[in-house]
Each structure stands twice: as structure tokens, then as C-alpha cells.
């Protein structure tokens, strides 16, 4: 499936970008939190700019994936972004991934397969009525305000986790808006409908907000605190948008048991992988044993 291929490419680009951005953001002083000075600091760092380049690549791949597949399938695939990134980093830097890291890769991969197999997403429509966006945007806005306010009061890893959850919600909203905007290309008026749709420009606003929140999450604490919340939050909130806005369906009933097990596996795997020095961009190159 084209959507699956481009979802995997998106995950790879986003995961690599997160590691590069974490390396840059961790050097910014706490006084820049939730201030534009944070971005000014980051703009001076080449490693952060390289991460932004990968974000742009990911945005293109995500648009193709969402245009060719349901959001309840495309967005959950993004949970493999960290395993893919660390596997490539271990090869590039000639550093062995420890046994715990392989456990993380296996846990996330098995969790993704189990979760998608149990949920078996189905149905859905390509576009969303404008009026249906109104309550969705209101609920999302209230949620973001509450989470960000809690994050401002918190410190360290708790702040990182809360800001990561806010970023996850913004990224999920970005995906839903982008899917709705891209679908309008085939909805009668072609490119004109796409470039004149309010969803396209709302996508840009939500995406910039998500990026800003992610930088604050990465600057506030460790990747162990932010990555699981970002990964699981994005997947679960995206599924919520898929079901409530696009009319997509997932299996419930006793299927919730394997779905919950999948979430546990993915969460445990993300925590284990985020602990790796490779995830923080601090692992020194080590030659492979021959």
C-alpha cells in the first residue's frame, strides 16, 4: 500500500528529526522556555536546521500517506519512528544497539502489529463538513490550554511529558486538517480547492504550534519523558479524530484487551529506546567487533 510506505518514510524522517532537535534544544537555557528566544537560539544551530529539513520531508510524505489511506492506519504507523532512527544511527555511528534497545525495537514493532490487527480500522470518508470542525477545534483548544498550563507549573521530566502531550495533540490535529485539505484536490475543483481551503492554512498554524511545543518538551527534560507521551499521544488522538471527524471505525468489545496490550508494549518499548545514548545524540562512535 502506498499509504503504508509513505507512513513509514514519514516515521523515519520525523524520528531522525526529533533526535537532532533534542540534541540542539538540550543546550538552550531554561529561561527561554515558551519564549520566541528559544527559536532564536535554535536557528543558530546547524543540527537543528538539519532536523527542520527532515520535518519538511516528513510533511510531504505524510500528505501522500493521508491522501491515500485512512488516518486510523497512517498515524499509528508513526510509532516506529524511534526504532527506525536508532537502528540507522547504530549503523552510521558503528555503535552496537544494546540488548535492551533490541527489546525496545521488538516491543514497539510487535505492539504496532498487534494494535492495528486488533483494531482493524475500516470505513470513513475523505472530507469533513466545516461545521463538524467547530466542536472539534473548541475541545482541542481547551485541552491544549489545560495541558500547557499544567506544564508551565511542572518542572523537569513532568514538564517535558506534558508539553510533549500538547505537541502530540497539535500534531494529530495537523494530520486531520492536512488529510481534509488534501482530499479536496479530488473533490471537484482540484488544486484551486486545495489552496483556497481554510484547512490548508490551519494545518500550517497547527504544525508551527506543534513544532514550538515539541522544542519546549525536548528542552524541558529527557527524551525518556517526552518521546512515549509524544508517540502514544499522537497515535491515540489521531485515532480519535479519525473516528469522530472522518467516520472511521475500529473494533471494540473484547478486542480492547489486545489493543491495550499493544499500547503497553509500545509505551515500554519507547521508554527503553529513549534511554539509549543514541536517542540523545550523545553516543560516541564505537567500532564494531570483527
TAHUMO-V223048 format. One record per pair of residues at least 6 apart in sequence whose C-alpha atoms are under 6 Angstrom apart, sorted by the first residue. I is the first residue (numbers start at 0). GAP is how many residues later the second one is. If there is no record, write none. Layout:
i;gap
I;GAP
I;GAP
This chain:
i;gap
2;62
2;65
2;66
5;55
5;59
6;58
6;67
9;48
9;51
9;52
10;67
10;70
11;69
11;72
12;41
12;45
13;41
14;66
14;67
14;70
15;69
16;34
16;37
18;260
19;27
19;28
19;31
20;27
20;30
21;196
22;258
23;24
24;194
25;193
31;6
65;113
70;171
71;167
71;170
74;160
75;159
78;152
82;22
89;6
92;192
93;192
93;193
93;194
94;190
94;191
100;172
103;165
103;168
103;169
106;158
106;159
106;162
107;158
107;161
110;151
110;154
110;155
113;148
114;144
114;147
117;137
118;131
118;132
119;130
120;128
120;129
121;126
121;127
122;125
123;122
123;123
123;124
124;121
125;57
126;53
143;22
150;8
150;11
150;12
155;64
155;65
156;64
156;68
159;57
159;60
159;61
159;66
160;64
160;65
162;50
162;54
163;50
163;53
163;62
163;65
163;66
164;64
164;65
164;68
166;43
166;46
166;47
167;62
167;65
167;66
169;36
169;40
170;39
171;62
171;66
173;29
173;32
173;33
176;22
176;26
177;25
180;13
180;18
180;19
183;9
183;10
184;6
184;9
222;51
223;47
223;50
223;51
227;39
227;42
241;6
242;6
276;6
